[in-house]
Amino acid sequence: MSTQQDTTLFFPGGVASAIGCARRFIERLAQPSFAQLALRLALAVPFWKSGILKWQGFLHLNDTAIYLFSDEFKLHLPGGPYPFPAPAVFAFLSACGEVSFPVLLVLGLGTRFAAAGLLLMTCIIELTIPGGWPIHVTWAAMALGIAAWGPGRVSIDYLLGDRAPRS
């Protein structure tokens, strides 16, 4: 039996037909709105998990959050590392961003703003923990994708009119 005959036993329409069928299936599965929602959720989770651990009550940081910015975290800049200026302020702003931006992303409200905020936070995190770049570059790529292509159809922003293609 020849190779051509072997192929038609498994793929009656040929290999090209099977590849085309697989491509169409993947395109149906990977709808842009589903991909945009998945990106929003994937980026929200690690920040939410980190942020929720910093709070002791409503607008009350726990001592660990302040300790981290006071004594543990350093900015790794040329000539450094340097301590964070105003560590209590940075701890508070970090905790606020890590809780509010993920909520906005999940809801799809102010999505591009939230993604830009998490991109900025990711840059600061990279300066603080430079060895974590493999995950930080992933967060940055997700935030850039969300900021560039918007929240998608499954979002409050879409309902409010954020439907224009990227200019």
ABEGO torsion letter per residue (X at the ends): XBAAAAAAAABAAEAAAAAAAAAAAAAAABBAAAAAAAAAAAAAAAAAAAAAAABABBGBBBAAAAAAAAAABBBBBBGOBBBBBGAAAAAAAAAAAAAAAAAAAAAGBGAAAAAAAAAAAAAAAAAABAAAAAAAAAAAAAAAAAAAAEAEABBAAAAAGBABBBX
